[in-house]
Amino acid sequence: MMKKIVSLLVVALLVGVSLDAAAQAKPKKSKKDASPFIEGRQKVRQTDFDTLWQFTNFNTKGTNVYYSPYDYVDFNTVTTARKPNWGRMTPVVNYLQSVSRATMTMCAIYAVNPDIDDPQRRQALSEQARNEAKGALDAFDAWKKKEEMRNKVQYQVAEIDYRYFKGANYYNEQSSEPIIRVGLLMYFGSKKRPIFIPDTNNRTFEDIRFFPNDATIVESWLSQLDTLATYLKENERKGVLLSGYSDNQGTEAYCIGLSRQRAVEVKKALLMRGVEANRIEVEAKGDADPIGDNDTREGRIKNNRVSIKIQ
């Protein structure tokens, strides 16, 4: 009797082990683990989704726009190679080759180095970068047609402000290149949408006024400086441009110097309140752009100011 009981227990144990092993060998597939949606009805394999150019979601509002630092000028070399090596682009190229009629928008984005101030040079570099980006996308499109890929790909080129794109990291990762090829933005689906949405939520601040021939910040403006500093610390990707002005009483050199000193004093006040120096720009405008009549005392008082522009 005892032997029968032991035998039954052994059999039950073995059955339990085999059932457990079977359960581990064939895990249940949840809907969440299935191939995730990129846009509309088009799906991407889980392995591709996980490694999609090491993408990060560019738009936090869930519009499925993805960013890749892939250097798009490599299209010219890769598409003429006998055996193309797409690197980070491989998952998407595989996807486009395996899924027909998947609509995709590919946008090459570039920036002119923010440290270049000369407007004529900036314009020339911008035109050069735009032509370069268009040429790269044309090379990819020609290769796509050669491979007889039926997928519809829409191409765009965009220039961005690199400081805004990199945020606070810009100052740690500055480039010495005059043209910065930022990479690619992409999304799947035929729905049209703006890739870059301008920031229209910048807060406005009243000009800080000064007494004539003086660069001392009056105590009544300190509360506004507190508010401005708090706003900048809460919005780490934003910077501020301080433009100093004066009335027209004095030589041009005197007016420029006085306006610069006023802007510098406001900058010092922000630094004391914990705003990083690399987020504050200062410019001296002298007696330019008057908002008051310099022939009257009241008008001259209005012109002695520092304007504040969030950017």
C-alpha positions as CSV (number, residue, x, y, z in Angstrom):
1,M,0.0,0.0,0.0
2,M,2.8,2.4,1.0
3,K,4.6,1.6,-2.3
4,K,1.5,2.5,-4.3
5,I,1.1,5.8,-2.5
6,V,4.8,6.7,-3.2
7,S,4.4,5.7,-6.8
8,L,1.3,8.0,-7.2
9,L,3.2,10.9,-5.6
10,V,6.1,10.5,-7.9
11,V,3.8,10.3,-11.0
12,A,2.0,13.4,-9.8
13,L,5.2,15.2,-9.2
14,L,6.5,14.3,-12.7
15,V,3.3,15.4,-14.3
16,G,3.5,18.7,-12.5
17,V,7.0,19.3,-13.6
18,S,6.2,18.5,-17.2
19,L,3.2,20.8,-17.2
20,D,5.3,23.6,-15.7
21,A,8.0,23.0,-18.3
22,A,5.3,23.1,-21.0
23,A,3.9,26.4,-19.6
24,Q,7.4,27.9,-19.7
25,A,8.1,26.7,-23.2
26,K,4.9,28.2,-24.5
27,P,4.3,31.5,-22.7
28,K,1.0,33.1,-23.3
29,K,1.1,35.9,-25.8
30,S,-0.5,39.0,-24.5
31,K,-1.7,41.8,-26.8
32,K,0.8,44.1,-25.2
33,D,3.7,41.8,-26.4
34,A,2.4,41.7,-29.9
35,S,3.9,43.8,-32.7
36,P,3.2,47.4,-31.6
37,F,1.5,50.1,-33.7
38,I,3.6,52.8,-35.2
39,E,0.8,54.6,-37.0
40,G,-2.7,53.6,-38.2
41,R,-2.9,50.0,-39.2
42,Q,0.8,49.5,-40.0
43,K,2.7,47.4,-37.6
44,V,6.4,46.8,-36.9
45,R,8.0,43.6,-35.6
46,Q,8.8,43.7,-31.9
47,T,12.6,43.2,-32.5
48,D,12.6,46.1,-35.0
49,F,10.5,48.3,-32.7
50,D,13.0,47.7,-29.8
51,T,16.0,48.6,-31.9
52,L,14.6,51.1,-34.3
53,W,17.8,53.1,-34.8
54,Q,17.9,53.4,-31.0
55,F,15.1,55.8,-31.4
56,T,13.7,57.9,-28.7
57,N,10.2,59.4,-29.0
58,F,10.8,63.0,-30.2
59,N,7.2,64.2,-29.5
60,T,5.9,63.5,-26.0
61,K,2.3,64.1,-27.0
62,G,2.2,60.7,-28.6
63,T,2.3,61.6,-32.3
64,N,4.8,58.8,-33.0
65,V,7.5,61.0,-34.4
66,Y,11.0,59.4,-34.1
67,Y,14.5,60.8,-34.2
68,S,17.7,59.2,-35.4
69,P,21.2,60.8,-35.3
70,Y,22.0,58.8,-38.5
71,D,24.1,61.0,-40.8
72,Y,21.9,61.3,-43.9
73,V,24.8,62.2,-46.2
74,D,25.9,58.6,-45.9
75,F,23.0,57.8,-48.2
76,N,25.3,58.8,-51.1
77,T,27.9,56.2,-50.1
78,V,25.6,53.5,-48.9
79,T,23.3,53.5,-51.9
80,T,26.2,53.0,-54.4
81,A,27.8,50.2,-52.4
82,R,27.5,46.7,-53.7
83,K,26.3,45.4,-50.4
84,P,24.7,48.4,-48.6
85,N,25.3,48.6,-44.9
86,W,22.6,50.7,-43.4
87,G,23.8,50.6,-39.8
88,R,21.1,52.1,-37.6
89,M,18.9,52.4,-40.6
90,T,18.7,48.6,-41.1
91,P,15.5,47.9,-39.2
92,V,13.6,50.6,-41.1
93,V,15.0,49.6,-44.5
94,N,14.0,46.0,-43.7
95,Y,10.6,47.1,-42.8
96,L,10.1,49.1,-46.0
97,Q,11.3,46.2,-48.0
98,S,9.0,43.7,-46.3
99,V,5.8,45.7,-45.9
100,S,4.3,47.1,-49.1
101,R,2.6,50.5,-49.2
102,A,3.7,51.6,-45.8
103,T,3.6,55.4,-46.0
104,M,6.5,57.1,-44.2
105,T,7.8,60.6,-43.9
106,M,11.5,61.1,-43.8
107,C,12.8,64.5,-42.8
108,A,16.5,65.4,-42.9
109,I,17.3,68.1,-40.3
110,Y,20.3,70.4,-40.1
111,A,21.4,73.5,-38.3
112,V,23.9,76.3,-38.9
113,N,26.3,76.6,-36.0
114,P,24.7,79.0,-33.5
115,D,28.1,80.6,-32.8
116,I,28.2,82.0,-36.4
117,D,26.9,85.6,-36.2
118,D,27.5,86.9,-39.7
119,P,24.0,86.9,-41.3
120,Q,25.3,86.6,-44.9
121,R,27.5,83.6,-44.0
122,R,24.6,82.0,-42.1
123,Q,22.4,82.3,-45.2
124,A,25.0,80.8,-47.5
125,L,25.6,77.9,-45.1
126,S,21.9,77.3,-44.8
127,E,21.5,77.1,-48.6
128,Q,24.5,74.8,-48.8
129,A,23.1,72.5,-46.1
130,R,19.6,72.5,-47.7
131,N,21.0,71.4,-51.1
132,E,23.2,68.8,-49.4
133,A,20.2,67.3,-47.5
134,K,18.0,67.3,-50.7
135,G,20.8,65.5,-52.5
136,A,21.1,62.9,-49.8
137,L,17.3,62.2,-49.9
138,D,17.3,62.1,-53.7
139,A,20.0,59.4,-53.5
140,F,17.9,57.3,-51.1
141,D,14.8,57.8,-53.3
142,A,16.8,56.7,-56.4
143,W,18.0,53.5,-54.6
144,K,14.4,52.8,-53.4
145,K,13.2,52.9,-57.0
146,K,16.1,50.8,-58.2
147,E,15.2,48.1,-55.6
148,E,11.6,48.4,-56.8
149,M,10.3,49.2,-53.4
150,R,6.6,50.1,-53.7
151,N,6.5,52.0,-50.4
152,K,5.5,55.6,-50.6
153,V,8.1,57.8,-48.8
154,Q,7.6,61.5,-48.5
155,Y,10.7,63.6,-48.1
156,Q,11.3,66.9,-46.2
157,V,14.2,69.1,-45.3
158,A,14.2,71.4,-42.2
159,E,16.5,73.8,-40.5
160,I,16.4,74.0,-36.8
161,D,17.9,76.1,-34.0
162,Y,20.5,73.6,-32.6
163,R,20.5,75.2,-29.2
164,Y,16.7,74.6,-28.8
165,F,17.0,71.1,-30.1
166,K,19.8,70.1,-27.7
167,G,18.4,72.1,-24.8
168,A,20.7,72.5,-21.8
169,N,23.0,69.8,-23.3
170,Y,24.1,72.1,-26.1
171,Y,26.6,73.9,-23.9
172,N,28.2,70.5,-23.0
173,E,28.3,69.2,-26.6
174,Q,29.1,72.2,-28.8
175,S,30.2,71.5,-32.3
176,S,32.9,73.4,-34.2
177,E,31.4,72.4,-37.6
178,P,29.8,75.3,-39.5
179,I,27.0,73.0,-40.6
180,I,25.6,70.5,-38.1
181,R,23.8,67.6,-39.7
182,V,21.4,66.8,-36.8
183,G,19.9,63.6,-38.3
184,L,16.5,62.3,-39.4
185,L,13.0,62.6,-38.1
186,M,10.5,60.0,-39.3
187,Y,7.0,58.8,-38.8
188,F,4.7,56.3,-40.4
189,G,1.3,56.9,-41.8
190,S,-0.3,59.2,-44.3
191,K,-1.6,61.8,-41.8
192,K,-0.1,65.2,-42.4
193,R,1.2,67.0,-39.4
194,P,3.7,69.7,-38.5
195,I,7.0,68.1,-37.5
196,F,8.3,71.2,-35.7
197,I,5.7,73.1,-33.7
198,P,6.8,76.6,-32.8
199,D,6.8,77.5,-29.2
200,T,4.1,80.1,-28.7
201,N,3.9,79.8,-25.0
202,N,6.9,82.0,-24.1
203,R,6.0,84.3,-21.3
204,T,6.4,88.0,-21.8
205,F,8.0,90.3,-19.3
206,E,7.8,94.1,-18.9
207,D,10.9,96.2,-19.8
208,I,13.0,97.1,-16.8
209,R,13.3,100.9,-16.6
210,F,16.3,103.0,-15.5
211,F,16.9,106.6,-14.5
212,P,18.6,108.7,-17.2
213,N,22.5,108.4,-17.2
214,D,22.2,105.6,-14.6
215,A,22.6,101.8,-14.8
216,T,21.4,101.0,-11.3
217,I,18.4,98.6,-11.0
218,V,15.7,100.3,-9.0
219,E,14.4,98.3,-6.1
220,S,10.8,98.2,-7.5
221,W,12.0,96.0,-10.3
222,L,13.6,93.3,-8.1
223,S,10.3,91.3,-7.8
224,Q,10.1,91.1,-11.6
225,L,13.7,89.7,-11.7
226,D,12.7,87.1,-9.1
227,T,9.8,86.1,-11.3
228,L,12.0,86.0,-14.4
229,A,14.6,83.9,-12.7
230,T,12.0,81.4,-11.4
231,Y,10.5,81.1,-14.9
232,L,13.9,80.3,-16.4
233,K,14.7,77.7,-13.8
234,E,11.4,76.0,-14.4
235,N,11.9,76.0,-18.1
236,E,15.4,74.7,-18.6
237,R,15.3,74.7,-22.4
238,K,14.7,78.4,-22.6
239,G,17.1,81.3,-22.6
240,V,16.7,85.0,-22.4
241,L,18.0,87.9,-24.5
242,L,18.6,91.2,-22.6
243,S,18.7,94.2,-24.9
244,G,19.9,97.4,-23.3
245,Y,18.7,100.8,-24.5
246,S,19.2,104.5,-23.7
247,D,17.9,107.9,-24.8
248,N,19.8,110.0,-27.3
249,Q,21.5,112.3,-24.8
250,G,25.2,111.9,-25.4
251,T,27.6,110.6,-28.0
252,E,26.9,107.3,-29.8
253,A,29.7,105.6,-27.9
254,Y,28.3,106.8,-24.5
255,C,24.8,105.6,-25.4
256,I,26.1,102.2,-26.5
257,G,28.2,101.8,-23.3
258,L,25.4,102.8,-21.0
259,S,22.9,100.5,-22.7
260,R,25.4,97.6,-22.4
261,Q,26.0,98.3,-18.7
262,R,22.3,98.2,-18.0
263,A,21.9,94.8,-19.7
264,V,24.9,93.5,-17.8
265,E,23.5,94.6,-14.5
266,V,20.3,92.7,-15.2
267,K,22.3,89.7,-16.2
268,K,24.3,89.9,-12.9
269,A,21.0,90.0,-11.0
270,L,19.8,86.8,-12.8
271,L,23.1,85.1,-12.1
272,M,22.7,85.9,-8.4
273,R,19.3,84.2,-8.5
274,G,20.7,81.0,-9.9
275,V,20.2,81.3,-13.7
276,E,23.1,79.8,-15.7
277,A,25.3,82.3,-17.6
278,N,25.1,80.3,-20.8
279,R,21.4,80.9,-21.0
280,I,21.6,84.7,-20.9
281,E,22.5,86.8,-23.9
282,V,23.3,90.5,-23.7
283,E,23.2,93.1,-26.5
284,A,23.7,96.9,-26.5
285,K,21.3,98.8,-28.7
286,G,22.2,102.4,-27.6
287,D,19.5,104.9,-28.6
288,A,18.1,102.6,-31.4
289,D,14.4,101.7,-31.5
290,P,13.0,104.4,-29.3
291,I,9.6,103.7,-27.8
292,G,9.2,107.3,-26.5
293,D,9.9,110.8,-27.9
294,N,13.5,111.8,-27.1
295,D,12.5,115.4,-27.4
296,T,10.5,115.2,-24.2
297,R,11.5,114.2,-20.7
298,E,8.7,111.6,-20.4
299,G,9.7,110.0,-23.7
300,R,13.4,109.8,-22.7
301,I,12.5,108.1,-19.5
302,K,10.7,105.4,-21.5
303,N,13.7,104.8,-23.7
304,N,16.1,104.1,-20.8
305,R,15.3,100.4,-20.4
306,V,16.3,96.8,-20.8
307,S,13.9,94.6,-22.8
308,I,13.5,91.0,-22.0
309,K,12.9,88.4,-24.7
310,I,12.5,84.7,-23.9
311,Q,13.9,82.4,-26.6
